[in-house]
């Protein structure tokens, strides 16, 4: 009885939210139309959106986006939480949602040190794996996942966040175990991942994705070196994703332009893959997901008019840089749809907690219109 009533109240709330969202949405132009001659526009979709539990957010996505990325559903931990067993439901819903709504689906991500299951880097007795066994696990995972969606995914983030701030490779279990501490094996895990992803779906684009490329020139140079290494081995790499988890002060125009121009000069497409702007001004500034979460980014002034004005200005500045370099940029994806479901909390996106477009939305819109 109680459960029944709760369900009714929740369904009603969902309906009302959906109605409000569509009312708020009716009169504004679609971002995907405004930027159609420049780049794809998208967002990260979470489980609630793709399974029909957040119709307000789904309505925004359907209207504004022509591409989407799975926020968590295609990470190793979500897809393959137990050895040999896969859980496809949410990832399948994500791809189906994209297909129903004509959004190019982006697979995120195949090889990363974060959001991986505990068993991945250990054998049955708890010992560290050998290079061969870890390579075999990686191959099996990539062939299984990329193979399942063959022909349906526009591009894969094949390797995510493999670099340190100083441009060297991060000492993740992937590097330590497969690289075995040898200089001439350091790129092996990356090279293998790209080769297998290509083998599993020869039509899919393949990307390297990382944060901080716009704030550390050394890190950006490290990404360029990685691209050049793959190219020198004849391995397919189509693009590099600049995540762009920004803040009200960061990145500088110069840093962002440095990243876009150096990556483009290496001969790959450049994408902004996880755009949001943190409104909190104190505390940790980086983008390491071990250190960012809703608590570490709490922001008492998130909704203040002054904060929203600064947010709009930062979005306008970023979009003016992206438009200036539009010949090199193929996609801009926001990391979420609206503030209420952002991974960092506060007020980092274009739509507020009631699904209404914010000042930041209109700033992005006018940046785009100026350039139409
Ligand atoms: C984040 C998701 O948004 C959160 O829901 C999750 O709890 C942690 O991961 N870099 C990435 C993304 O490549 O996968 C991360 O997504 C954000 C940072």
Boltz pocket constraint, residues with backbone or C-beta under 6 A from the ligand:
constraints:
  - pocket:
      binder: B
      contacts: [[A, 71], [A, 72], [A, 160], [A, 243], [A, 274], [A, 287], [A, 289], [A, 343]]
      max_distance: 6.0
